[in-house]
Amino acid sequence: MISARHYLIDLQQLQQINEETNQARFIKRIVAPDTTEPPPLPIEYNEYSYLKKNINLLLLFLVIQMMNQQIQSVK
């Protein structure tokens, strides 16, 4: 019969301690890579390539661009 073992994990000492035998062994800390940055877009992607595939979005984009230019010229 295999019995379950219980371990205490000491993160300050980086040790795993068997609670029954008090035997300790070191554990290794592995730092996860930084995932706060979004992955880069594929080279062929840009706002225009996507908009070309959808004429309604393209027209809306152009109207917004024209409105922004008018707002900038008024300032």
C-alpha positions in Angstrom: 0.0 0.0 0.0 1.3 3.4 -0.9 0.7 6.1 1.7 0.3 9.8 1.1 3.2 11.9 2.3 2.8 15.4 3.6 5.3 18.1 3.0 5.9 21.5 4.4 7.2 24.0 1.8 9.5 26.6 3.2 9.7 29.3 0.6 12.2 31.5 2.5 14.7 28.6 2.8 13.6 27.0 -0.5 13.1 23.6 1.1 10.6 20.8 1.0 10.3 19.1 4.4 8.8 15.7 5.0 6.5 16.3 8.0 6.8 12.6 9.1 10.6 12.2 8.9 11.7 15.8 9.1 13.9 15.2 6.1 14.5 18.3 4.0 15.6 18.8 0.5 16.2 21.9 -1.5 13.8 23.1 -4.1 14.6 25.2 -7.1 12.8 28.5 -7.8 12.0 29.0 -11.5 10.9 32.5 -12.4 8.2 32.6 -15.1 8.9 34.8 -18.1 7.4 38.3 -18.0 4.0 38.1 -19.8 2.9 41.7 -19.3 3.8 42.7 -22.8 1.4 41.5 -25.6 3.0 39.3 -28.3 4.1 41.3 -31.3 1.8 41.4 -34.3 2.7 39.5 -37.4 4.7 41.6 -39.9 1.9 41.5 -42.5 -0.6 42.9 -40.0 -1.4 46.5 -39.9 -4.7 48.5 -39.5 -5.0 49.0 -43.2 -4.6 45.4 -44.2 -7.4 44.4 -41.9 -9.6 47.3 -42.9 -9.3 46.5 -46.6 -11.1 43.2 -46.0 -14.1 45.0 -44.4 -15.4 48.0 -46.4 -17.6 49.2 -43.6 -14.8 49.4 -41.2 -12.6 51.1 -43.8 -15.2 53.8 -44.4 -15.6 54.4 -40.7 -11.9 54.5 -40.3 -11.6 57.1 -43.0 -14.4 59.2 -41.6 -12.7 59.2 -38.2 -9.4 60.2 -39.7 -11.0 63.1 -41.5 -12.8 64.2 -38.4 -9.5 64.1 -36.4 -7.8 66.2 -39.1 -10.6 68.8 -38.9 -10.3 68.9 -35.1 -6.6 69.4 -35.3 -6.9 72.2 -37.8 -9.4 74.1 -35.6 -7.0 74.0 -32.6 
